[in-house]
């Protein structure tokens, strides 16, 4: 009998393969590959660019590094005079003003920032913003924190003709300044314009410990109880960053608080500020708005989570400063009873001292960017990579022009009734936004997908393209040969493991033997993608859920160099075969895992053993598992992949299934029905998809082949 021991050898690509690989790295390609022919059909399409959950109230910008002090600009009287009464220079060595460095977006680091006058009116503060005395022993409070709803949209109708010809930024439009929480080397956000007022804030990495006797709110802090010192220092120093922003930009109409991994969509923000200023807010109204959460059970007021963006009206923050309240809050946060507060909590508690309460709005999303392309979305989080943010911004801009008419005073208005206990997604309780937003998402979700890691598909079948494949996808259709050479007499048959398939017709066995050669072709044609997905033409792949899975795996679950070989698993160890992934349920492989299989020479060795040696009677699932096992990669089970059932096809938690229906695609009409039902539910229930769902099962039922399930088999 032939011994299947690895005899690794390299296998260089031909010059033709290298040329094809270069083309495929630039374009999305549909390839039809016949293993008995040398011809390859290429259809070129543009290839897409590749694409967090925090505990409620937690800041995402923890872990900061101190930067040298930067001199603040000459400040106005009133607000700034009050702020200067505190100890230390205005920036306290932790903030940098980056107004309009004449560089392309993203090119200016924190250390490269320069200071410039905020605007032409920097020398004075509006009298309406400084109605309180500079020094206040008792805080004088305006009772204007509740915004009144417009009686109707009639006030907007007269303005609608000019709504979409908004005054240019800096030319009559509402003015805004941004506070960005980041690190010393954080780049200026790429969604900012060169002339924007941006204050980059890098908290110190170390700080004084909290006074004895100050209690930590452990239930509300959750996992952040054990956060490192630099994370807590960011929380305690945040109000100093807000103070620095106020001193640098004392006269703007709005302030916007965000993190470096917040994506902000400026077209929608411009419209929102315009509508708030002209059709929603009265002159005396306060505003503190974003993705809200209720921590009143932990004796903390309702908060706005900073990662999703916080919009605050200019007069509101200036009143906080001129009343002397801000300085008191800074002291509480640094060395008082708020020393263990998260930064979102301190902002909310501080504003509450002047009777300003949080307002929830679905345009701000702390824990999902799945709907970034909607014109209704102003900001979302997390978007940790700049390339992801850039692609999100482009997708949003592409949809904005077609959907901007949905944005009116009703959209801009804060939720009348808000779901304060639902942190995965910011939503109103009533119909104010719901039907409008869902209808828009339903329309757009068929046009633009969330920005994702790149993926290439290999579909084994008769050459027909499954309905779940999009025109821009990277796809290779594998048409197995109908005839192939016989197995050598020494090749072992696994009679028990094969069962009746041992007597399958020769075309079926030829597909098994040529499968690994097709996998090699897939990798050659798409050599640089982040993931490979192997499926049969009869499988149904739910792309919205696959998109969510890839994004979460890439950004929150997998380590940089971690391998992945995942799907509906089954244990064949009794037949002396490694644990396998059943191919009809879909197989997800990380790109560098498959490339390592090829680069070590193992893939070539496996092809030879499958075609002409001891694996000749192996099923294709077995060969793939055995081949990966030779480089130390083992199968990982996941309940989102189902080989034998589509009973839960409408659930957004399902990525792929294999229907028990006749026809190469289970019947195209039936597949289209499954896809439509899944998409409808995905729009409503996608918020339940988080990193715990995306991660492979820690414990898996390997003997339960009829259904893929996490859990113990004991």
C-alpha positions as CSV (number, residue, x, y, z in Angstrom):
1,X,0.0,0.0,0.0
2,X,1.2,3.5,-0.8
3,X,2.1,5.4,2.3
4,X,0.6,8.9,2.4
5,X,3.4,10.7,4.1
6,X,4.1,14.4,3.1
7,X,6.9,14.9,0.7
8,X,6.7,18.6,0.5
9,X,7.9,20.4,-2.6
10,X,7.3,23.8,-4.0
11,X,5.3,24.3,-7.1
12,X,5.9,27.5,-9.0
13,X,3.1,29.2,-10.9
14,X,3.5,29.5,-14.6
15,X,3.9,32.9,-16.3
16,X,0.4,32.6,-17.5
17,X,-0.9,32.0,-14.0
18,X,1.1,34.9,-12.6
19,X,-0.4,37.2,-15.3
20,X,-3.9,36.0,-14.5
21,X,-3.2,36.5,-10.7
22,X,-2.2,40.1,-11.4
23,X,-5.4,40.8,-13.3
24,X,-7.5,39.1,-10.7
25,X,-6.0,41.2,-7.9
26,X,-7.4,44.3,-9.6
27,X,-10.7,43.0,-11.0
28,X,-13.5,40.8,-9.8
29,X,-13.6,37.8,-12.1
30,X,-16.1,35.1,-12.9
31,X,-14.1,32.1,-14.1
32,X,-15.5,28.9,-15.5
33,X,-12.9,26.1,-15.0
34,X,-13.1,22.7,-16.6
35,X,-10.5,20.4,-15.1
36,X,-10.2,18.4,-18.4
37,X,-9.6,21.5,-20.4
38,X,-6.8,24.1,-20.4
39,X,-9.1,27.0,-21.5
40,X,-10.3,29.5,-18.9
41,X,-13.2,31.9,-19.5
42,X,-12.7,35.3,-17.8
43,X,-15.5,37.8,-17.3
44,X,-14.0,41.0,-15.8
45,X,-16.0,43.0,-13.3
46,X,-14.8,45.7,-10.8
47,X,-13.7,44.2,-7.5
48,X,-14.9,45.7,-4.3
49,X,-12.7,47.0,-1.5
50,X,-12.4,44.9,1.6
51,X,-14.2,46.1,5.2
52,X,-17.9,46.2,18.0
53,X,-19.7,46.0,20.6
54,X,-18.9,48.0,23.6
55,X,-20.5,47.7,27.0
56,X,-23.2,50.4,27.3
57,X,-21.6,53.7,28.3
58,X,-18.1,52.5,27.6
59,X,-15.7,54.7,25.6
60,X,-14.0,53.1,22.7
61,X,-10.9,55.4,22.8
62,X,-9.2,54.0,25.8
63,X,-5.5,53.6,26.0
64,X,-4.0,57.0,25.3
65,X,-0.6,58.5,25.1
66,X,0.3,62.0,26.4
67,X,1.5,64.6,23.9
68,X,3.5,67.8,24.5
69,X,1.5,70.9,25.3
70,X,0.5,73.1,22.4
71,X,-0.2,76.7,23.0
72,X,-3.9,77.6,22.6
73,X,-5.1,80.4,20.3
74,X,-6.0,83.8,21.8
75,X,-9.3,83.3,23.5
76,X,-12.4,85.4,23.9
77,X,-13.7,86.8,27.2
78,X,-16.5,85.2,29.2
79,X,-16.4,81.5,28.6
80,X,-12.7,81.2,28.0
81,X,-11.8,83.5,30.9
82,X,-13.8,81.2,33.2
83,X,-12.0,78.1,31.8
84,X,-8.6,79.8,32.3
85,X,-9.3,80.1,36.0
86,X,-8.5,76.4,36.4
87,X,-4.9,75.2,37.1
88,X,-2.6,74.7,34.2
89,X,-2.5,75.9,30.6
90,X,-5.7,75.4,28.5
91,X,-4.6,72.3,26.7
92,X,-2.9,70.8,29.8
93,X,-0.5,69.1,27.6
94,X,-3.1,66.7,26.3
95,X,-4.9,68.3,23.4
96,X,-4.0,69.6,20.0
97,X,-6.1,71.8,17.7
98,X,-5.9,70.8,14.1
99,X,-7.8,73.4,12.1
100,X,-7.2,73.1,8.4
101,X,-3.7,71.8,7.9
102,X,-3.4,72.1,4.1
103,X,-2.8,68.3,3.6
104,X,-4.8,65.6,2.1
105,X,-7.2,63.9,4.5
106,X,-5.4,61.6,6.9
107,X,-1.9,63.0,6.3
108,X,-1.6,65.1,9.5
109,X,-0.8,63.3,12.6
110,X,-1.4,64.7,16.1
111,X,2.2,65.9,16.3
112,X,2.0,67.7,13.0
113,X,-1.0,69.8,13.8
114,X,-0.9,73.6,13.8
115,X,-3.0,76.2,15.6
116,X,-5.0,78.8,13.6
117,X,-7.8,81.2,14.5
118,X,-11.1,79.4,14.7
119,X,-13.0,82.0,12.7
120,X,-13.5,85.6,12.0
121,X,-15.5,86.1,15.2
122,X,-13.0,84.4,17.5
123,X,-12.4,87.6,19.4
124,X,-15.9,87.8,21.0
125,X,-18.5,85.5,22.4
126,X,-22.2,86.1,21.5
127,X,-24.0,87.7,24.4
128,X,-26.8,85.2,24.1
129,X,-24.3,82.5,25.0
130,X,-23.0,84.1,28.2
131,X,-26.1,85.0,30.1
132,X,-24.7,83.6,33.4
133,X,-22.0,85.2,35.5
134,X,-18.4,84.1,35.0
135,X,-18.1,82.9,38.6
136,X,-21.2,81.2,40.0
137,X,-21.4,79.8,43.5
138,X,-24.9,78.6,42.9
139,X,-25.7,77.4,39.4
140,X,-28.4,79.4,37.6
141,X,-30.3,77.0,35.3
142,X,-32.5,77.5,32.2
143,X,-35.4,75.2,31.9
144,X,-35.0,74.6,28.2
145,X,-33.6,71.1,27.9
146,X,-36.7,69.6,26.4
147,X,-37.0,70.4,22.7
148,X,-40.6,71.1,21.5
149,X,-41.8,69.3,18.4
150,X,-42.9,71.4,15.5
151,X,-46.6,71.6,15.2
152,X,-46.4,70.4,11.6
153,X,-44.0,70.3,8.7
154,X,-45.5,73.4,7.2
155,X,-42.6,75.5,8.5
156,X,-40.3,73.3,6.4
157,X,-42.3,73.4,3.2
158,X,-41.4,77.0,2.5
159,X,-37.7,76.1,2.9
160,X,-37.8,72.8,1.0
161,X,-36.9,74.5,-2.3
162,X,-33.6,75.5,-0.7
163,X,-33.0,72.5,1.5
164,X,-30.8,70.7,-1.0
165,X,-28.8,73.8,-2.0
166,X,-27.5,74.2,1.5
167,X,-25.1,77.1,2.2
168,X,-21.5,75.9,1.8
169,X,-19.6,75.0,5.0
170,X,-18.1,78.3,6.3
171,X,-20.4,80.3,4.0
172,X,-23.6,80.6,5.9
173,X,-24.2,77.0,7.0
174,X,-24.3,76.2,10.8
175,X,-20.7,76.0,12.1
176,X,-19.4,73.0,14.0
177,X,-16.2,71.9,15.8
178,X,-15.1,68.3,16.4
179,X,-13.5,66.7,19.4
180,X,-11.7,63.5,18.4
181,X,-10.5,61.1,21.1
182,X,-7.5,59.2,20.0
183,X,-3.8,58.6,20.5
184,X,-0.7,60.7,20.0
185,X,-0.1,59.2,16.5
186,X,-3.8,59.3,15.5
187,X,-4.4,60.8,12.1
188,X,-6.9,63.5,11.5
189,X,-10.2,61.8,10.4
190,X,-10.5,61.4,6.7
191,X,-14.1,62.5,6.8
192,X,-13.0,66.0,7.8
193,X,-12.4,68.8,5.4
194,X,-9.1,70.8,5.4
195,X,-10.9,73.8,6.8
196,X,-12.8,72.0,9.5
197,X,-12.4,72.9,13.2
198,X,-10.9,69.7,14.6
199,X,-9.5,69.3,18.1
200,X,-7.5,66.1,18.4
201,X,-7.4,65.0,22.1
202,X,-4.8,62.4,23.3
203,X,-5.3,61.7,27.1
204,X,-2.3,60.9,29.3
205,X,-1.2,57.3,29.6
206,X,-0.8,57.6,33.4
207,X,-2.8,59.5,36.0
208,X,-3.3,59.8,39.8
209,X,-5.2,56.9,41.4
210,X,-8.7,57.5,42.6
211,X,-9.2,58.7,46.3
212,X,-9.8,56.1,48.8
213,X,-13.5,55.6,49.5
214,X,-14.6,56.3,45.9
215,X,-16.6,53.3,44.8
216,X,-16.6,51.7,41.4
217,X,-20.0,51.0,39.8
218,X,-19.0,47.4,39.0
219,X,-22.3,46.3,37.4
220,X,-22.4,49.2,35.0
221,X,-18.6,49.0,34.3
222,X,-18.8,45.2,33.6
223,X,-15.6,44.1,31.9
224,X,-14.1,47.5,32.1
225,X,-13.7,47.0,35.9
226,X,-10.3,45.4,35.0
227,X,-9.4,47.8,32.2
228,X,-5.7,49.0,32.2
229,X,-4.7,52.3,33.8
230,X,-4.4,54.2,30.5
231,X,-8.0,53.4,29.7
232,X,-9.2,54.8,33.0
233,X,-7.0,57.9,32.5
234,X,-8.7,58.5,29.2
235,X,-12.1,58.5,31.0
236,X,-10.9,60.8,33.8
237,X,-9.3,63.4,31.5
238,X,-12.0,63.6,28.8
239,X,-13.7,66.7,30.2
240,X,-10.3,68.4,29.9
241,X,-10.4,67.7,26.2
242,X,-13.9,69.2,26.0
243,X,-12.6,72.2,27.8
244,X,-9.7,72.6,25.3
245,X,-12.2,72.3,22.4
246,X,-14.4,75.1,23.9
247,X,-11.4,77.4,24.4
248,X,-10.2,76.9,20.9
249,X,-13.6,77.1,19.2
250,X,-15.7,79.3,21.4
251,X,-18.4,80.5,19.0
252,X,-19.6,77.6,16.8
253,X,-23.2,76.6,16.5
254,X,-22.6,72.9,17.3
255,X,-20.0,70.6,18.8
256,X,-19.5,67.0,17.8
257,X,-17.8,64.4,20.0
258,X,-16.4,61.3,18.4
259,X,-13.6,58.7,18.5
260,X,-11.0,57.9,15.9
261,X,-12.9,54.8,14.9
262,X,-16.2,56.8,14.4
263,X,-17.4,57.2,10.8
264,X,-19.2,60.5,10.2
265,X,-21.2,61.1,7.1
266,X,-20.9,64.8,6.5
267,X,-23.7,65.3,3.9
268,X,-26.3,63.9,6.4
269,X,-24.7,65.8,9.3
270,X,-24.9,69.1,7.3
271,X,-28.6,68.5,6.5
272,X,-29.3,67.6,10.2
273,X,-27.7,70.8,11.5
274,X,-29.5,72.9,8.9
275,X,-32.9,71.4,9.8
276,X,-32.2,71.6,13.6
277,X,-31.2,75.2,13.3
278,X,-34.0,76.4,11.0
279,X,-37.0,74.1,11.6
280,X,-36.6,72.2,14.9
281,X,-34.8,74.1,17.7
282,X,-35.9,77.4,19.2
283,X,-33.2,79.9,20.0
284,X,-33.2,78.9,23.7
285,X,-33.3,75.2,23.3
286,X,-30.5,72.9,24.5
287,X,-29.4,69.8,22.6
288,X,-27.4,66.7,23.7
289,X,-28.2,63.9,21.2
290,X,-27.0,60.6,19.9
291,X,-27.2,56.8,20.6
292,X,-28.6,56.8,24.1
293,X,-28.6,54.3,27.0
294,X,-30.3,54.2,30.4
295,X,-28.0,53.6,33.3
296,X,-30.4,55.0,35.9
297,X,-30.4,51.5,37.6
298,X,-26.7,52.1,38.4
299,X,-27.5,55.6,39.7
300,X,-26.1,57.2,36.6
301,X,-28.3,59.4,34.4
302,X,-29.2,58.6,30.8
303,X,-26.1,58.8,28.6
304,X,-25.1,59.3,25.0
305,X,-22.5,56.7,23.9
306,X,-19.5,58.6,22.5
307,X,-18.4,56.1,19.9
308,X,-21.6,56.7,17.9
309,X,-21.1,60.4,17.9
310,X,-22.5,63.1,20.2
311,X,-24.1,66.2,18.9
312,X,-24.3,69.1,21.4
313,X,-25.6,72.6,20.7
314,X,-23.0,75.3,21.0
315,X,-24.9,77.5,23.5
316,X,-25.4,74.4,25.7
317,X,-21.7,73.7,26.2
318,X,-20.9,77.4,26.5
319,X,-23.5,77.7,29.3
320,X,-21.9,74.6,31.0
321,X,-18.6,76.5,31.0
322,X,-19.8,80.0,31.8
323,X,-21.8,78.7,34.8
324,X,-18.7,77.2,36.4
325,X,-20.2,73.8,36.2
326,X,-17.7,72.3,33.8
327,X,-14.7,73.1,36.1
328,X,-16.5,71.4,39.0
329,X,-17.2,68.3,36.8
330,X,-13.5,68.2,35.8
331,X,-12.5,68.1,39.5
332,X,-15.1,65.4,40.2
333,X,-13.8,63.3,37.3
334,X,-10.1,63.6,38.1
335,X,-10.2,63.3,41.9
336,X,-13.8,63.1,43.1
337,X,-16.8,60.9,43.1
338,X,-16.7,60.4,39.4
339,X,-13.2,59.1,39.3
340,X,-14.4,55.6,38.2
341,X,-17.0,57.0,35.8
342,X,-16.7,56.3,32.1
343,X,-16.4,59.4,30.0
344,X,-19.9,59.1,28.5
345,X,-21.2,59.1,32.1
346,X,-19.3,62.2,33.1
347,X,-20.5,64.2,30.1
348,X,-24.1,63.1,30.9
349,X,-23.8,63.8,34.6
350,X,-22.2,67.2,34.0
351,X,-24.9,68.3,31.6
352,X,-27.6,67.1,34.0
353,X,-26.2,69.7,36.5
354,X,-27.6,72.4,34.3
355,X,-30.8,70.4,33.6
356,X,-29.8,69.2,30.1
357,X,-30.9,65.6,29.5
358,X,-29.9,63.2,26.7
359,X,-32.0,62.8,23.5
360,X,-31.9,59.6,21.5
361,X,-31.7,59.5,17.7
362,X,-31.4,56.6,15.3
363,X,-29.0,58.5,13.0
364,X,-26.3,57.8,15.5
365,X,-25.1,54.2,16.0
366,X,-22.6,53.1,18.6
367,X,-22.5,49.4,17.9
368,X,-23.2,48.8,14.3
369,X,-22.2,50.2,10.9
370,X,-24.3,47.8,8.9
371,X,-26.5,50.6,7.6
372,X,-23.8,53.1,6.9
373,X,-24.9,53.6,3.3
374,X,-28.3,55.0,4.4
375,X,-28.9,58.8,3.9
376,X,-30.6,58.7,7.3
377,X,-27.3,57.8,9.1
378,X,-25.1,60.6,10.5
379,X,-22.5,58.6,12.4
380,X,-21.6,55.0,13.2
381,X,-19.1,53.0,15.2
382,X,-16.9,50.9,15.1
383,X,-15.0,51.6,11.8
384,X,-11.5,50.7,13.0
385,X,-9.6,50.8,9.7
386,X,-9.3,53.9,7.5
387,X,-9.8,51.9,4.4
388,X,-13.1,50.7,5.8
389,X,-14.2,54.3,6.7
390,X,-13.3,55.5,3.3
391,X,-15.4,52.8,1.6
392,X,-18.3,53.5,3.9
393,X,-18.1,57.2,3.1
394,X,-18.1,56.5,-0.6
395,X,-21.1,54.1,-0.3
396,X,-23.0,56.6,1.8
397,X,-22.3,59.4,-0.7
398,X,-23.5,57.2,-3.6
399,X,-26.9,56.7,-1.9
400,X,-27.3,60.2,-0.5
401,X,-28.3,62.0,-3.7
402,X,-31.0,59.5,-4.4
403,X,-32.4,59.4,-0.9
404,X,-31.9,62.9,0.5
405,X,-35.5,63.9,0.1
406,X,-36.4,61.5,2.9
407,X,-34.5,63.9,5.3
408,X,-37.0,66.5,6.7
409,X,-37.7,68.1,10.0
410,X,-39.4,64.9,11.3
411,X,-36.2,63.0,10.6
412,X,-34.0,65.6,12.3
413,X,-36.1,65.7,15.4
414,X,-35.0,63.6,18.4
415,X,-37.1,60.5,19.2
416,X,-40.3,61.4,21.1
417,X,-40.2,57.9,22.5
418,X,-36.8,56.1,22.6
419,X,-35.6,52.6,23.4
420,X,-33.2,53.4,26.1
421,X,-32.4,49.8,27.1
422,X,-31.3,48.6,23.6
423,X,-27.6,49.2,23.2
424,X,-27.0,47.1,20.0
425,X,-28.9,49.6,17.9
426,X,-30.2,53.2,18.3
427,X,-34.0,53.1,17.7
428,X,-37.1,55.1,18.4
429,X,-40.0,53.2,20.0
430,X,-42.7,54.9,18.0
431,X,-43.4,55.2,14.2
432,X,-41.6,58.5,13.9
433,X,-38.6,56.9,12.1
434,X,-39.2,53.2,12.0
435,X,-41.2,52.7,8.8
436,X,-39.3,55.3,6.9
437,X,-35.9,54.0,7.8
438,X,-36.8,50.3,7.2
439,X,-38.3,51.1,3.8
440,X,-35.2,53.0,2.8
441,X,-32.9,50.2,4.0
442,X,-35.0,47.5,2.3
443,X,-34.5,49.4,-1.0
444,X,-30.8,50.1,-0.6
445,X,-29.7,46.8,0.8
446,X,-30.1,45.3,-2.7
447,X,-27.8,47.9,-4.2
448,X,-25.0,48.3,-1.7
449,X,-23.6,45.8,0.8
450,X,-21.7,46.7,3.9
451,X,-18.0,47.1,3.3
452,X,-16.3,43.8,3.8
453,X,-13.1,41.8,3.6
454,X,-12.7,40.4,0.1
455,X,-13.9,36.9,-0.7
456,X,-13.6,34.5,-3.7
457,X,-16.2,31.8,-4.3
458,X,-15.7,28.3,-5.9
459,X,-19.1,26.8,-6.9
460,X,-19.1,23.2,-8.0
461,X,-22.0,22.2,-10.3
462,X,-23.1,22.3,-13.9
463,X,-21.8,25.8,-14.7
464,X,-25.0,27.7,-14.0
465,X,-24.6,30.7,-11.7
466,X,-26.5,30.5,-8.5
467,X,-28.9,33.4,-7.8
468,X,-27.0,34.4,-4.7
469,X,-24.0,35.3,-6.8
470,X,-23.7,39.1,-7.6
471,X,-22.2,40.4,-10.9
472,X,-19.2,41.9,-9.2
473,X,-18.3,38.8,-7.2
474,X,-15.0,36.9,-7.6
475,X,-16.3,33.5,-8.7
476,X,-14.9,30.3,-10.2
477,X,-17.4,27.8,-11.4
478,X,-16.0,24.2,-11.1
479,X,-17.3,21.8,-13.7
480,X,-15.8,18.4,-12.8
481,X,-14.8,16.0,-15.6
482,X,-17.1,13.2,-16.4
483,X,-14.3,10.7,-16.9
484,X,-11.0,10.2,-15.1
485,X,-8.3,7.6,-14.6
486,X,-8.9,4.6,-12.3
487,X,-7.5,4.4,-8.9
488,X,-4.4,2.3,-8.2
489,X,-5.0,-1.1,-6.7
490,X,-3.2,-0.1,-3.6
491,X,-5.6,2.8,-2.8
492,X,-7.7,2.0,0.2
493,X,-11.5,2.2,0.2
494,X,-13.2,3.4,3.4
495,X,-16.2,1.2,3.0
496,X,-17.9,2.1,6.3
497,X,-17.3,5.9,6.0
498,X,-18.3,5.9,2.3
499,X,-21.5,3.8,2.7
500,X,-23.6,3.6,-0.4
501,X,-21.5,6.3,-2.1
502,X,-18.8,3.8,-2.6
503,X,-20.9,2.6,-5.5
504,X,-21.6,6.1,-6.9
505,X,-21.2,6.6,-10.6
506,X,-17.7,7.4,-12.0
507,X,-18.5,11.2,-12.7
508,X,-19.2,11.6,-9.0
509,X,-15.9,10.0,-8.1
510,X,-14.1,12.1,-10.7
511,X,-15.5,15.2,-9.0
512,X,-14.0,14.1,-5.7
513,X,-10.6,13.4,-7.2
514,X,-10.3,16.6,-9.1
515,X,-11.6,18.9,-6.3
516,X,-8.2,19.9,-4.8
517,X,-6.9,20.8,-8.3
518,X,-9.8,23.1,-8.6
519,X,-9.1,24.6,-5.2
520,X,-5.5,25.3,-6.4
521,X,-6.9,27.0,-9.5
522,X,-9.2,29.1,-7.4
523,X,-6.2,30.4,-5.3
524,X,-4.2,31.1,-8.5
525,X,-6.9,33.2,-10.0
526,X,-7.7,35.1,-6.8
527,X,-4.4,35.1,-4.9
528,X,-4.9,38.1,-2.6
529,X,-8.4,37.8,-1.2
530,X,-9.1,37.7,2.5
531,X,-11.4,34.6,2.4
532,X,-12.3,31.7,0.2
533,X,-15.8,30.2,0.2
534,X,-16.4,26.7,-1.3
535,X,-19.9,25.7,-2.1
536,X,-22.0,23.5,-4.3
537,X,-24.4,24.9,-6.8
538,X,-27.3,23.4,-4.9
539,X,-26.4,25.3,-1.7
540,X,-28.1,28.6,-0.7
541,X,-25.8,31.3,0.6
542,X,-27.4,34.3,2.4
543,X,-25.1,37.1,1.5
544,X,-26.2,39.6,4.1
545,X,-25.4,37.2,6.9
546,X,-22.1,36.1,5.2
547,X,-21.1,39.8,4.9
548,X,-21.8,40.3,8.6
549,X,-19.8,37.1,9.5
550,X,-16.8,38.2,7.4
551,X,-16.7,41.7,8.9
552,X,-17.0,40.4,12.5
553,X,-14.4,37.7,12.0
554,X,-12.0,40.1,10.5
555,X,-12.4,43.0,13.0
556,X,-13.4,41.4,16.3
557,X,-12.9,37.6,16.4
558,X,-9.8,36.4,14.6
559,X,-6.2,37.3,15.5
560,X,-4.1,38.6,12.6
561,X,-2.3,35.3,11.8
562,X,-5.1,32.9,13.0
563,X,-6.1,30.2,10.6
564,X,-9.7,29.3,9.7
565,X,-11.3,26.3,8.2
566,X,-15.0,26.4,9.2
567,X,-18.5,25.1,8.5
568,X,-20.8,22.2,9.3
569,X,-18.4,19.7,10.9
570,X,-18.4,15.9,11.3
571,X,-16.2,13.5,13.1
572,X,-14.7,10.6,11.0
573,X,-11.9,9.8,13.4
574,X,-13.1,6.2,13.8
575,X,-12.4,5.8,10.1
576,X,-8.9,7.3,10.6
577,X,-9.9,10.5,8.9
578,X,-9.5,14.0,10.3
579,X,-12.6,15.9,11.4
580,X,-14.1,17.3,8.2
581,X,-16.3,20.2,7.0
582,X,-19.2,19.0,4.9
583,X,-18.9,20.8,1.6
584,X,-22.6,21.2,0.7
585,X,-23.1,23.3,3.8
586,X,-20.4,25.7,2.7
587,X,-16.8,25.9,3.7
588,X,-15.1,29.2,4.8
589,X,-11.3,29.3,4.6
590,X,-9.1,32.3,5.5
591,X,-7.0,33.5,2.6
592,X,-3.6,33.2,4.2
593,X,-4.5,29.7,5.4
594,X,-5.0,28.4,1.9
595,X,-2.0,30.3,0.6
596,X,0.1,28.7,3.3
597,X,-1.2,25.3,2.2
598,X,0.1,26.1,-1.3
599,X,3.3,27.8,-0.4
600,X,4.5,24.8,1.7
601,X,4.0,22.5,-1.2
602,X,1.3,20.6,0.7
603,X,-1.5,21.4,-1.7
604,X,0.4,20.0,-4.6
605,X,1.2,16.8,-2.6
606,X,-2.5,16.4,-1.7
607,X,-3.6,16.8,-5.4
608,X,-1.2,14.0,-6.4
609,X,-2.5,11.7,-3.6
610,X,-6.1,12.4,-4.5
611,X,-5.7,11.8,-8.2
612,X,-3.3,8.9,-8.4
613,X,-2.5,7.5,-5.0
614,X,-3.8,6.6,-1.5
615,X,-6.5,9.2,-1.3
616,X,-8.1,8.2,-4.6
617,X,-11.2,6.8,-2.8
618,X,-11.5,9.7,-0.5
619,X,-14.5,12.1,-0.6
620,X,-13.6,15.6,-1.4
621,X,-14.5,16.8,2.1
622,X,-12.0,14.2,3.5
623,X,-9.2,15.2,1.2
624,X,-9.6,18.9,2.2
625,X,-9.6,18.1,5.9
626,X,-6.6,15.7,5.7
627,X,-4.7,18.2,3.6
628,X,-5.2,21.0,6.1
629,X,-4.3,18.7,9.0
630,X,-0.8,18.3,7.5
631,X,-0.1,22.0,8.2
632,X,-1.7,21.9,11.7
633,X,-5.1,23.4,10.7
634,X,-8.1,21.6,12.1
635,X,-11.8,22.0,11.2
636,X,-14.0,24.3,13.3
637,X,-17.7,23.9,13.6
638,X,-20.2,26.7,13.3
639,X,-24.0,26.6,13.5
640,X,-24.5,29.1,10.7
641,X,-23.6,26.4,8.2
642,X,-26.1,23.7,7.6
643,X,-25.5,20.7,5.2
644,X,-28.8,18.9,5.6
645,X,-31.5,21.4,6.4
646,X,-32.9,24.9,5.4
647,X,-35.6,24.9,8.1
648,X,-34.2,28.1,9.7
649,X,-33.5,29.9,6.4
650,X,-35.3,33.0,7.4
651,X,-33.0,33.5,10.5
652,X,-30.2,36.1,10.1
653,X,-28.0,33.8,12.1
654,X,-27.9,31.3,9.2
655,X,-25.2,31.9,6.5
656,X,-25.7,28.9,4.2
657,X,-27.9,25.8,3.9
658,X,-28.5,22.9,1.6
659,X,-32.2,22.4,0.7
660,X,-33.6,18.9,0.2
661,X,-35.3,19.9,-3.1
662,X,-34.7,18.6,-6.6
663,X,-32.8,20.5,-9.2
664,X,-29.3,21.8,-9.4
665,X,-30.2,24.8,-7.2
666,X,-33.0,23.1,-5.3
667,X,-35.2,24.8,-7.9
668,X,-34.3,28.5,-8.6
669,X,-37.8,29.7,-7.6
670,X,-37.5,27.9,-4.3
671,X,-34.0,29.5,-3.7
672,X,-35.3,32.9,-4.6
673,X,-38.1,32.5,-2.0
674,X,-35.6,31.5,0.6
675,X,-33.3,34.4,-0.2
676,X,-36.2,36.9,-0.1
677,X,-37.5,35.7,3.3
678,X,-34.0,35.8,4.8
679,X,-33.4,39.3,3.6
680,X,-36.7,40.5,5.0
681,X,-35.8,39.2,8.4
682,X,-32.2,40.3,8.2
683,X,-33.3,43.9,7.9
684,X,-35.4,43.6,11.0
685,X,-33.1,41.4,13.2
686,X,-29.5,41.9,12.1
687,X,-28.7,43.6,15.4
688,X,-28.5,40.2,17.1
689,X,-25.4,39.4,15.1
690,X,-22.4,40.1,17.2
691,X,-18.9,38.6,17.7
692,X,-20.2,35.8,19.9
693,X,-22.4,34.7,17.0
694,X,-19.5,35.0,14.5
695,X,-17.0,33.1,16.5
696,X,-16.6,29.3,15.8
697,X,-18.2,27.0,18.4
698,X,-16.0,26.5,21.5
699,X,-17.7,23.1,22.0
700,X,-19.3,21.4,19.0
701,X,-21.5,18.4,18.4
702,X,-19.2,16.6,15.9
703,X,-21.3,13.4,15.8
704,X,-24.6,15.3,15.0
705,X,-24.3,15.3,11.2
706,X,-28.0,16.0,10.5
707,X,-27.7,19.5,12.1
708,X,-24.7,21.8,12.8
709,X,-24.9,22.7,16.5
710,X,-22.7,24.1,19.2
711,X,-22.7,22.3,22.5
712,X,-21.5,19.2,24.3
713,X,-22.2,15.7,23.1
714,X,-22.2,14.3,26.6
